[in-house]
Amino acid sequence: MIRDVQLRINGQPRRLEVDDTASLLDVLRNRLDLKGARFGCGAGECGACAVLVDGEVETACQLEVGHLEGRTILTLEGIGSPERPHPLQQAFLDRQAGQCGYCLSGILVSAKALLDHNPDPTRAEIARALDRHLCRCGAHNRIMDAVSLAARRMREDATAGAPLA
């Protein structure tokens, strides 16, 4: 059924007239031109389409937009910008933590959720938080190193009183 759905996406209120059974992934990519969340498996198993819904990691390919009325959604585009990257994005660049990059948007979203809840995760906690993400490039060690580096930098910035992205 076509209806108005109101969401908050990347900090902005959005009113959309959409089929309420459309996937959030379809709406993000094809209606709002937010290409960060990617189509991978379409079954919620690979993590390429991960977004935060009210601060929790969700697979956008499995969420019907009609069930998200009034919810807050954060995509990769809402995490940082080229001019002002989030510490996670900068750490991924500094550690060259991606190769093809297809999985990275979902990984960055999940890593942000982890650091929002746990600013000093162990390597095992990072591995657990990212376990749902499939990466075929073999960049796992660099990805884990980048999340650790971002966590350290964010803690240092918080201690120094610097604003975070």
Order of alpha helices (4+ residues) and beta strands (2+ residues): beta-beta-beta-beta-beta-alpha-alpha-alpha-alpha
